[in-house]
Amino acid sequence: MSRSDWTRETLGAGVRAGDKRALARAISLVENGDTLAYDVVRDLYPQTGRSYAIGVTGPPGVGKSSLISALVRHVRGEGKTVGVVSVDPSSPFSHGALLGDRIRLADHFTDPEVFIRSMGTRGHLGGLAEATLQALLVLDAAGKELVFVETVGAGQSEVEVIGIADTVVLVLMPGSGDSVQALKAGIMEIPDVIAINKMDHPAAKTMLNEVRSILSLDRERDWRPPIVLTEATRGENVDVLWQKISEHRAHLESAGLLEQRRREHLAGEVFAVASGRAKAHLVRAVEGDPELQRLLDAVQRRELDPLSAVREIMEKVFKLGNEDGTHTR
């Protein structure tokens, strides 16, 4: 079917049937912020909520893609259908894949039950988090039992993206000390499962002990994040990693936390997307209004304080003014 032949009905039906061309088209429309995508996702939404989403995050170059590839191979061995969405600009799923990665992923690209898509981090109309959420909903509606989301563990948009996942896996490798520091400082959210890839590295055990000591400080959690040493390129301990992901899922389900987590995540997504759009609207409004520009200039010249400027901008752009003239925050 050519690009222009898809309609709201045929695209929705194609996605529900798990047709790869329909999935590819729907996700392209999502990326481009096409109005047809919103209609299709709106139609599909009641059929979602069945996929289990696994977020895989970590610094660039630690082997997230190789690990996902090995996990996909493992779960396909169990007969599960899989979707992969990558939003890592350095990932081989994106572009410039090294030959080795292409070879490793070749099985998955030709497997009709696996759908792999790179979102790229270029400027999406509604933001990266919005495009990723919509893509995940499309894969969910297509009947994918498991959806992996790959992202670099840095920046606000990546935090929002990973916020969609049911289980978050942090991938580290010996030498990626910044991430360990971020964990120690509490900047990085504590993940549900940690994989230390390149287990043959001489510093792997040292890193394992360091991460374990950081996690031991957090006594509040009822789930203790397990740490697994892996070697993705050889597939070593991938079965153990999958077992730990499955145990986390079982923990969430048995404690009745999965539904609660999903409700919080969906509410969080609504706010994240709404705030992203509101900010974009605000920027456009200020750029296109000389009067509002003058307010910014006055702040920059220190003639007007920032919060007074905020109040005036909010009143003009969003008609949000408090009756008593106090600051709107």
Order of alpha helices (4+ residues) and beta strands (2+ residues): alpha-alpha-alpha-beta-alpha-beta-alpha-beta-alpha-beta-alpha-beta-alpha-beta-alpha-beta-alpha-alpha-alpha-alpha
